[in-house]
Amino acid sequence: MEKEFIRNFCIIAHIDHGKSTLADRLLQITGTISDRQMVEQVLDSMELEREKGVTIKASAVRMLYRHSSGKEYELNLIDTPGHVDFSYEVSRALMACEGALLVVDATQGIEAQTLANLYLALDADLTIIPVINKIDLPSARVAEVAQEIQNLLGTPPEEILAVSAKEGTNVEKVLEAVVERVPSPRGDTSLPLRALVFDSHYDSYKGVVAYVRVFDGMIRPEDTLRVMSSGIDFRPVEVGIFSPDMRPVSVLSAGEVGYVATGLKTVSECRVGDTITSSTSPAAEPLPGFRHPKPMVFAGIYPVENEDYERLKEALEKLQLNDASLVFQPEKSQALNFGFRCGFLGLFHMEIIQERLEREYDLDIVVTAPSVEYEVVLRTGEVVRIDSPALLPDEGLIEEIREPWMVVQIFTPMEYYGTVMDLVRRRRGIFREQEYPAPNRVQLTFEIPLSELIVDFFDELKSRTRGYGSMDYHFAEYRPGDLVKLEVLVAGEPVDALATIVHRDQAYHKGQALVSKLKEVIPRQLFDVAIQAAAGGRIISRANVKALRKDVLAKCYGGDVTRKKKLLEKQKRGKKRMKMIGNVEIPQEAFLAVLGLEED
Ligand SMILES: Nc1nc2c(ncn2[C@@H]2O[C@H](COP(=O)(O)OP(=O)(O)OP(=O)(O)O)[C@@H](O)[C@H]2O)c(=O)[nH]1
């Protein structure tokens, strides 16, 4: 289609403000999906099967829309990932667009995530169309929320749309506004090809399917193409659009959005942010802004049953096919045996992977406490990076330990100001500034070590603000800190998987809290078990798990042999979820005991 009839846009919203519902409604109004498919989709969501939903499967859908002027437009709706951990992916998806719908829940108003993505959209020079959603709810505060938006963006009230995505009210106006307000894409079909990869998925027949926005030139299925960052050349298996199913086309030209099935075997060969060009007449420069996202949070993942190791490995490999930012390598822990050290973009990314391993691959796993990556300067001058506390060298060898610091923005109603400040102070945070982007709301900016954020910070924020607080964070820099390894010894043996790195001032308090928590979760054995915490080579806390006196079999009066057998069987099964450390059984809860120590 002619460029002037193309519109590329996305939807930005805080979680649960109605992005998916609005997207589905737009697809339905334009006849892109049938009412029958729509019903299936609704059913899916009721069964918590939303991963299978149309909008989620195809993150760039082409719709055809006839405007009231009688002209037909090609509208490309590009999906953006919903979470802060994926802000690089969000920024690439935004770069593929000229406009954004800013969806704000009429009962909630503007939230931190809305702001974070809005700033990214403004950075990308997008035209913003504010949409207040859920006006059907009795608790909707349309006028108030419109005022918040006006204060923030200067949008006059008559340009702010008020809709109910659920009931369809005013949704047609959203499409009209996209046509009228979002600029048509620029780009020159006669220049050498440059197409931005803004998302991808792995298909077992077609290889990596790259979702692209063509900026210059054209893509034809018969061309040989090149991934610019790696120089890899390939012949596309197929070129097409999502409508919303994959549909082959004979050309994608400058301004258009679609997909290239590359036949490549892993998403790391054709990453988000990369530029695809022609291998016969390549562009001189790639599109700006490509980078490799770096994992920030690390944890060990171990099978509960040793024999599941291979299955776990295969599951991680499969997940990695679709997720270039998941990294893992084999790790051997003395306590947990064979498993994997995994790196994630953030805590939420880690939770998604953990849940997928359990739900989709039916694996029983133990996940160790998350850690950040430290930069350790040795006395020899050498700098080593460690992402597992167990690997920290002896204190005598260390000159300095540096840890990652983040900039965090917290958005909360004014009444929780004090409790949020207190939370941040307890987590070694440094206050930077405050702003008031909406009435009775404050946005606080802090610097805080990442290691403090990854232990229940978000949950704690939610509970302190009764669910109203929201946050956003990004990496700032590595800074030296007075850090020590906090070790745990069980029956005199250090347990590698229980070690953490903490600030020296907190070592004593955390050591004590950890020991008393472990005392609760480690079951009594046939003998006394000493649990000790040590920091900097000194024991700082100790507790005893008293020996179990009663013989389990004493309960079976005399002779009932089958009952006795059953009891022994049951005991044996119970043991399976335990890990033996020396001759002590440690249950999996113990490995996460370091989480949630903060507020005790
Ligand atoms: N009453 C009412 N509920 C709505 C409306 N739009 C969405 N919802 C509901 O709000 C909830 C969240 O909507 P989603 O569309 O899943 O929100 P989302 O922003 O896509 O959420 P994530 O996918 O989690 O980011 C769902 O229970 C919807 O049914 C609306 O206009 N009115």
The ligand as an ORCA input file, in Angstrom:
! r2SCAN-3c Opt
* xyz 0 1
  N     -15.135     -3.089     33.291
  C     -14.169     -3.112     32.380
  N     -13.182     -3.983     32.493
  C     -12.222     -3.975     31.550
  C     -12.226     -3.078     30.457
  N     -11.131     -3.320     29.709
  C     -10.460     -4.331     30.299
  N     -11.115     -4.730     31.413
  C     -10.731     -5.804     32.334
  O      -9.511     -5.458     32.971
  C      -8.689     -6.609     33.149
  C      -7.345     -6.390     32.483
  O      -7.520     -6.247     31.094
  P      -6.417     -6.726     30.057
  O      -6.888     -6.339     28.715
  O      -6.056     -8.137     30.294
  O      -5.232     -5.783     30.531
  P      -3.765     -5.704     29.999
  O      -3.363     -4.278     30.173
  O      -3.654     -6.313     28.661
  O      -3.073     -6.581     31.073
  P      -1.703     -7.364     30.911
  O      -1.856     -8.263     29.704
  O      -1.633     -8.123     32.208
  O      -0.676     -6.304     30.741
  C      -9.460     -7.776     32.542
  O     -10.107     -8.445     33.586
  C     -10.460     -7.097     31.612
  O     -11.624     -7.853     31.438
  C     -13.328     -2.140     30.368
  O     -13.447     -1.320     29.467
  N     -14.251     -2.218     31.360
*
